[in-house]
């Protein structure tokens, strides 16, 4: 009854044991550990962030996770629609200094280590009409399939300054009523927008002080330099 106010707090959640899921694997809690092929980060961004991108290497992936953020919704206190950085989706839960936390992630990058690929997804990009471009829900399996193909070496992808995105035809869109323009916009890279984003990420990293690993600063600068080079590169003539 609306007269009684909200039925639940906007930040409330209902959870059950994962063992009730029919796809649960008995090896999920194996004492010997569980092999991980990929790590997927995600944020709620109405613009800029593409539908999916893959980190070029481990350090880049750590930067992706460190820089991830979402626009606030009713589930967060304060204003709605404000970008909030939430590194590795751990800001409310990380029990020690983030600089040390990032250093711990970076420490896995050693010679001979077979590290998982790192991806970032954004199901919430909107078009000029303010509506979501991607249908989401079960259709997200199409994106997960591309990730699996990347892990298995079956998809070549396209390298960009911000990461690897699906090449033409690699995302299976058959059966979707998705206009070609929307499909293109979902993977579009706004160079100027990304330059501003990288500047903001640099300020965010600097806010953690001297305990922030220098390697992460260097990775932020590497991506920023790649964007600048892409902006100044001569463009091919078009008919």
C-alpha positions as a printed NumPy array, in Angstrom:
array([[  0.   ,   0.   ,   0.   ],
       [  1.694,   3.257,  -1.128],
       [  0.109,   4.975,   1.838],
       [  2.4  ,   2.957,   4.115],
       [  5.577,   4.176,   2.394],
       [  8.316,   2.05 ,   0.785],
       [  8.076,  -1.72 ,   1.239],
       [ 11.826,  -1.981,   1.817],
       [ 14.925,   0.155,   2.177],
       [ 16.359,   0.987,  -1.299],
       [ 19.651,  -0.653,  -0.318],
       [ 18.051,  -3.88 ,   0.918],
       [ 18.97 ,  -7.194,  -0.685],
       [ 17.56 , -10.715,  -0.621],
       [ 20.071, -13.536,  -0.88 ],
       [ 20.06 , -17.328,  -0.673],
       [ 22.78 , -19.953,  -0.677],
       [ 24.552, -20.292,  -4.02 ],
       [ 24.295, -24.066,  -3.546],
       [ 20.629, -23.773,  -4.529],
       [ 21.64 , -22.685,  -8.03 ],
       [ 21.246, -25.616, -10.484],
       [ 24.58 , -24.747, -12.155],
       [ 26.501, -24.855,  -8.862],
       [ 29.735, -26.809,  -9.135],
       [ 30.911, -29.004,  -6.28 ],
       [ 34.414, -27.701,  -7.038],
       [ 33.383, -24.111,  -6.306],
       [ 34.762, -24.346,  -2.768],
       [ 37.56 , -26.82 ,  -3.47 ],
       [ 40.256, -26.568,  -0.8  ],
       [ 42.894, -26.801,  -3.56 ],
       [ 41.591, -23.618,  -5.128],
       [ 39.545, -22.885,  -8.221],
       [ 41.173, -22.028, -11.583],
       [ 40.073, -18.59 , -12.79 ],
       [ 40.158, -17.837, -16.52 ],
       [ 38.651, -14.353, -16.39 ],
       [ 37.699, -11.575, -14.004],
       [ 34.81 ,  -9.308, -14.974],
       [ 34.384,  -5.814, -13.554],
       [ 31.342,  -3.695, -14.273],
       [ 29.927,  -0.277, -13.603],
       [ 26.711,   1.578, -14.248],
       [ 27.653,   4.324, -16.692],
       [ 25.13 ,   5.934, -19.085],
       [ 27.889,   7.066, -21.456],
       [ 31.582,   6.713, -22.317],
       [ 32.224,   3.152, -21.097],
       [ 31.693,   0.612, -23.932],
       [ 29.536,  -2.485, -23.616],
       [ 32.64 ,  -4.607, -23.089],
       [ 36.403,  -4.167, -23.191],
       [ 39.359,  -6.336, -22.265],
       [ 42.512,  -5.162, -20.529],
       [ 45.685,  -5.397, -22.621],
       [ 47.594,  -6.978, -19.704],
       [ 47.427,  -7.502, -15.933],
       [ 48.524,  -3.997, -14.883],
       [ 45.961,  -2.462, -17.226],
       [ 43.322,  -4.773, -15.749],
       [ 44.183,  -3.675, -12.22 ],
       [ 43.804,  -0.065, -13.351],
       [ 40.4  ,  -0.938, -14.838],
       [ 39.304,  -2.37 , -11.525],
       [ 40.807,   0.478,  -9.529],
       [ 39.094,   3.12 , -11.666],
       [ 35.682,   1.5  , -11.999],
       [ 32.685,   3.506, -10.899],
       [ 28.949,   3.903, -11.26 ],
       [ 26.468,   6.697, -11.295],
       [ 24.626,   6.664,  -7.998],
       [ 21.07 ,   5.34 ,  -7.841],
       [ 18.465,   5.316,  -5.093],
       [ 20.432,   2.478,  -3.476],
       [ 23.162,   4.921,  -2.406],
       [ 22.83 ,   7.778,   0.017],
       [ 23.211,  11.293,  -1.378],
       [ 22.459,  12.696,  -4.81 ],
       [ 21.359,  10.411,  -7.646],
       [ 23.299,  10.427, -10.931],
       [ 26.717,  11.352,  -9.484],
       [ 29.779,   9.317, -10.51 ],
       [ 31.11 ,   7.373,  -7.537],
       [ 34.382,   5.474,  -7.852],
       [ 34.124,   2.014,  -6.344],
       [ 37.436,   0.245,  -6.914],
       [ 36.966,  -3.49 ,  -7.505],
       [ 33.433,  -2.99 ,  -6.093],
       [ 35.152,  -3.148,  -2.713],
       [ 34.935,   0.384,  -1.331],
       [ 32.446,  -0.492,   1.442],
       [ 34.322,  -3.692,   2.276],
       [ 38.08 ,  -3.193,   1.829],
       [ 39.562,  -3.449,   5.315],
       [ 42.94 ,  -1.853,   4.632],
       [ 44.565,   0.944,   2.621],
       [ 43.618,   0.829,  -1.059],
       [ 47.209,   1.536,  -2.079],
       [ 48.268,  -1.709,  -0.378],
       [ 45.258,  -3.485,  -1.866],
       [ 46.244,  -2.482,  -5.403],
       [ 49.861,  -3.469,  -4.704],
       [ 48.601,  -6.911,  -3.662],
       [ 46.811,  -7.303,  -7.013],
       [ 49.882,  -6.136,  -8.927],
       [ 52.106,  -8.589,  -7.021],
       [ 50.642, -11.535,  -8.962],
       [ 52.23 , -10.308, -12.184],
       [ 55.417, -12.369, -12.122],
       [ 57.335, -14.2  , -14.873],
       [ 55.704, -17.489, -15.773],
       [ 52.398, -16.738, -14.062],
       [ 49.273, -17.645, -16.052],
       [ 46.98 , -14.806, -15.07 ],
       [ 43.255, -14.463, -15.825],
       [ 42.115, -12.063, -18.5  ],
       [ 40.366,  -8.986, -17.114],
       [ 37.242,  -7.511, -18.689],
       [ 34.99 ,  -4.561, -17.955],
       [ 31.319,  -4.484, -18.902],
       [ 28.744,  -1.712, -18.96 ],
       [ 25.176,  -2.874, -19.553],
       [ 23.769,   0.604, -18.896],
       [ 24.946,   2.829, -21.736],
       [ 22.144,   5.055, -23.024],
       [ 21.369,   6.585, -26.395],
       [ 20.486,  10.186, -27.148],
       [ 16.852,   9.394, -26.326],
       [ 17.829,   8.48 , -22.768],
       [ 16.951,   4.81 , -23.232],
       [ 19.286,   1.88 , -22.655],
       [ 21.051,   0.763, -25.833],
       [ 21.58 ,  -2.843, -24.721],
       [ 18.622,  -5.089, -23.762],
       [ 20.529,  -6.687, -20.89 ],
       [ 19.308,  -9.649, -18.821],
       [ 19.699, -12.975, -20.683],
       [ 21.167, -11.214, -23.72 ],
       [ 24.294, -10.535, -21.641],
       [ 25.281, -14.125, -22.448],
       [ 26.216, -12.847, -25.909],
       [ 28.914, -10.691, -24.326],
       [ 30.029, -13.496, -22.003],
       [ 30.387, -15.742, -25.049],
       [ 32.763, -13.206, -26.614],
       [ 34.83 , -13.188, -23.412],
       [ 35.026, -16.983, -23.426],
       [ 36.091, -16.905, -27.075],
       [ 38.822, -14.423, -26.173],
       [ 40.033, -16.725, -23.395],
       [ 40.032, -19.665, -25.825],
       [ 41.777, -17.674, -28.571],
       [ 38.766, -17.833, -30.896],
       [ 38.137, -14.065, -31.145],
       [ 40.76 , -11.583, -32.328],
       [ 39.168,  -8.367, -31.02 ],
       [ 40.331,  -4.857, -31.898],
       [ 42.998,  -3.037, -29.909],
       [ 42.196,   0.53 , -28.839],
       [ 43.953,   2.867, -26.385],
       [ 41.452,   1.939, -23.648],
       [ 41.446,  -1.826, -24.244],
       [ 40.393,  -4.575, -26.621],
       [ 36.821,  -4.466, -27.923],
       [ 34.936,  -6.949, -30.137],
       [ 35.844,  -6.896, -33.818],
       [ 33.139,  -6.56 , -36.463],
       [ 30.824,  -9.586, -36.322],
       [ 32.334, -11.118, -33.178],
       [ 29.342, -10.245, -31.001],
       [ 26.456, -12.446, -32.077],
       [ 23.515, -10.091, -32.499],
       [ 21.242, -12.321, -34.574],
       [ 17.713, -12.402, -33.204],
       [ 18.081,  -9.012, -31.512],
       [ 16.073,  -6.005, -32.633],
       [ 19.16 ,  -3.859, -32.199],
       [ 19.673,  -1.119, -34.815],
       [ 23.111,  -1.038, -36.418],
       [ 23.637,   2.494, -35.082],
       [ 22.955,   1.307, -31.515],
       [ 25.382,  -1.618, -31.909],
       [ 28.035,   0.82 , -33.117],
       [ 27.354,   3.298, -30.319],
       [ 27.69 ,   0.569, -27.68 ],
       [ 31.348,   0.144, -28.642],
       [ 32.083,   3.741, -29.645],
       [ 35.125,   5.395, -28.076],
       [ 34.889,   9.108, -27.364],
       [ 38.566,  10.106, -27.301],
       [ 38.002,  13.542, -25.739],
       [ 35.674,  12.052, -23.141],
       [ 38.211,   9.375, -22.303],
       [ 40.993,  11.935, -21.951],
       [ 38.885,  13.708, -19.317],
       [ 38.156,  10.338, -17.693],
       [ 41.866,   9.486, -17.501],
       [ 42.599,  12.872, -15.927],
       [ 39.923,  12.171, -13.307],
       [ 41.343,   8.678, -12.72 ],
       [ 44.8  ,  10.203, -12.209],
       [ 43.4  ,  12.559,  -9.566],
       [ 41.608,   9.656,  -7.906],
       [ 44.798,   7.591,  -7.703],
       [ 46.765,  10.567,  -6.373],
       [ 44.215,  11.006,  -3.578],
       [ 45.561,   7.851,  -1.904],
       [ 48.963,   9.429,  -1.356],
       [ 52.431,   7.837,  -1.471],
       [ 51.167,   4.312,  -0.771],
       [ 49.583,   4.173,  -4.229],
       [ 51.843,   1.894,  -6.362],
       [ 53.848,   3.871,  -8.899],
       [ 53.109,   1.179, -11.466],
       [ 49.431,   2.113, -11.405],
       [ 50.287,   5.784, -11.955],
       [ 52.466,   4.709, -14.883],
       [ 49.655,   2.609, -16.354],
       [ 47.235,   5.544, -16.119],
       [ 49.774,   7.723, -17.921],
       [ 50.368,   5.032, -20.554],
       [ 46.666,   4.868, -21.428],
       [ 46.416,   8.667, -21.435],
       [ 49.393,   8.88 , -23.803],
       [ 47.802,   6.309, -26.087],
       [ 44.65 ,   8.398, -26.27 ],
       [ 46.646,  11.522, -27.104],
       [ 48.493,   9.679, -29.863],
       [ 45.193,   8.383, -31.273],
       [ 43.786,  11.91 , -31.287],
       [ 46.733,  13.372, -33.193],
       [ 47.219,  10.459, -35.627],
       [ 46.392,  11.298, -39.268],
       [ 42.95 ,  10.058, -40.266],
       [ 42.29 ,   8.082, -43.438],
       [ 40.425,   9.945, -46.153],
       [ 36.811,   8.902, -46.723],
       [ 34.728,   9.116, -49.842]])
